[in-house]
Amino acid sequence: MKTIKTSFDEMLASTSPAIQQEVSLEFAISNRIYELMTERGLSKLQFAQALGKRPSEVTKWLSGQHNFTIKTISLLSSFFGETLISISK
C-alpha cells in the first residue's frame, strides 16, 4: 500500500506565491466574517436568513476556500457596517 508522506510545509513550498496569497486572503476574509458573526451573536442560520442566503452558502464562506466576489464582499461589508477589504495606495 502506498502512503503519502509529503508534509504541509513541503506542499506549501511547491505552491506559487500567487496561490499562497490567494489562500491567505480567503482564510483572512472567512476568519473576519466568523469574528463579526460571533461578536454579534449570530449563528450560521441566523446570519444566512438575515442576508437571504442559504446556510450552506455561509458554510462555504466560513470554510476559507470560497472565492468571494466583489458583490459578496460589498454585501457583507454593508451588513456588518465595516469594510472587509481595504485597498492601500
Sine and cosine of phi, psi and omega as CSV:
sin_phi,cos_phi,sin_psi,cos_psi,sin_omega,cos_omega
0.00,0.00,0.68,-0.73,-0.02,-1.00
-1.00,0.01,0.67,-0.74,0.07,-1.00
-0.85,-0.53,0.44,-0.90,0.02,-1.00
-0.99,-0.17,0.83,-0.56,-0.04,-1.00
-0.88,-0.47,0.30,0.95,0.01,-1.00
-0.97,0.25,0.80,-0.60,0.01,-1.00
-0.98,0.20,0.32,-0.95,0.04,-1.00
-0.86,0.51,-0.68,0.74,0.00,-1.00
-0.87,0.49,-0.62,0.78,0.03,-1.00
-0.92,0.40,-0.67,0.74,0.03,-1.00
-0.90,0.43,-0.68,0.73,0.00,-1.00
-0.89,0.46,-0.65,0.76,0.00,-1.00
-0.89,0.46,-0.49,0.87,-0.01,-1.00
-1.00,0.01,0.03,1.00,0.00,-1.00
-1.00,-0.07,0.62,-0.79,-0.03,-1.00
-0.91,0.42,0.46,-0.89,0.04,-1.00
-0.85,0.53,-0.57,0.82,0.01,-1.00
-0.90,0.44,-0.68,0.73,0.02,-1.00
-0.93,0.37,-0.64,0.76,0.05,-1.00
-0.86,0.50,-0.68,0.73,0.02,-1.00
-0.91,0.42,-0.67,0.74,0.02,-1.00
-0.86,0.51,-0.75,0.66,-0.01,-1.00
-0.90,0.44,-0.65,0.76,0.02,-1.00
-0.87,0.48,-0.70,0.71,0.03,-1.00
-0.91,0.41,-0.66,0.75,0.02,-1.00
-0.85,0.52,-0.72,0.70,-0.01,-1.00
-0.94,0.35,-0.61,0.79,0.02,-1.00
-0.89,0.45,-0.67,0.74,0.02,-1.00
-0.92,0.40,-0.74,0.68,-0.02,-1.00
-0.90,0.43,-0.61,0.79,0.05,-1.00
-0.90,0.44,-0.66,0.75,0.00,-1.00
-0.92,0.39,-0.64,0.77,0.06,-1.00
-0.86,0.50,-0.71,0.70,0.01,-1.00
-0.88,0.48,-0.69,0.72,0.03,-1.00
-0.85,0.52,-0.73,0.69,-0.02,-1.00
-0.91,0.41,-0.63,0.78,0.06,-1.00
-0.87,0.50,-0.76,0.65,-0.07,-1.00
-0.94,0.35,-0.56,0.83,0.08,-1.00
-0.86,0.51,-0.55,0.84,-0.01,-1.00
-1.00,-0.07,0.02,1.00,0.04,-1.00
0.93,0.36,0.50,0.87,-0.03,-1.00
-1.00,-0.09,0.74,-0.68,0.17,-0.99
-0.99,0.16,0.20,-0.98,0.06,-1.00
-0.85,0.52,-0.66,0.75,-0.01,-1.00
-0.90,0.44,-0.73,0.68,0.01,-1.00
-0.88,0.47,-0.68,0.74,0.00,-1.00
-0.89,0.46,-0.74,0.67,0.02,-1.00
-0.86,0.51,-0.72,0.70,-0.01,-1.00
-0.89,0.45,-0.65,0.76,-0.01,-1.00
-0.89,0.46,-0.51,0.86,-0.01,-1.00
-0.99,-0.11,-0.08,1.00,-0.06,-1.00
0.95,0.33,0.52,0.85,-0.01,-1.00
-0.91,-0.41,0.27,-0.96,0.09,-1.00
-0.99,0.16,0.58,-0.82,0.06,-1.00
-0.83,0.56,-0.53,0.85,0.01,-1.00
-0.90,0.44,-0.52,0.85,0.04,-1.00
-0.94,0.34,-0.65,0.76,0.05,-1.00
-0.89,0.45,-0.63,0.78,0.05,-1.00
-0.86,0.51,-0.67,0.74,0.05,-1.00
-0.88,0.47,-0.69,0.73,0.01,-1.00
-0.86,0.52,-0.66,0.75,-0.08,-1.00
-0.99,0.16,-0.14,0.99,-0.03,-1.00
-0.96,0.29,-0.34,0.94,-0.07,-1.00
0.99,0.14,0.15,0.99,-0.03,-1.00
-0.80,-0.60,0.35,0.94,-0.02,-1.00
-0.99,-0.10,0.69,-0.72,0.05,-1.00
-1.00,0.01,1.00,-0.07,-0.07,-1.00
-0.93,0.36,0.66,-0.76,0.11,-0.99
-1.00,-0.03,0.29,-0.96,0.08,-1.00
-0.87,0.50,-0.63,0.78,0.01,-1.00
-0.86,0.50,-0.71,0.70,0.00,-1.00
-0.93,0.37,-0.67,0.74,0.04,-1.00
-0.86,0.50,-0.68,0.74,0.02,-1.00
-0.90,0.44,-0.68,0.73,0.03,-1.00
-0.87,0.50,-0.73,0.68,-0.03,-1.00
-0.93,0.37,-0.65,0.76,0.04,-1.00
-0.88,0.47,-0.68,0.74,0.03,-1.00
-0.91,0.41,-0.69,0.72,0.00,-1.00
-0.87,0.49,-0.73,0.69,-0.05,-1.00
-0.99,0.10,-0.22,0.98,-0.05,-1.00
0.92,0.38,0.54,0.84,-0.08,-1.00
-0.49,-0.87,0.68,-0.73,0.05,-1.00
-0.94,0.34,0.81,-0.58,0.02,-1.00
-1.00,0.05,-0.49,0.87,0.01,-1.00
-0.73,-0.69,0.73,-0.68,0.07,-1.00
-0.85,-0.52,0.56,-0.83,0.00,-1.00
-0.95,-0.31,0.83,-0.56,0.02,-1.00
-1.00,-0.01,0.40,-0.91,-0.01,-1.00
-0.98,0.18,0.00,0.00,0.00,0.00
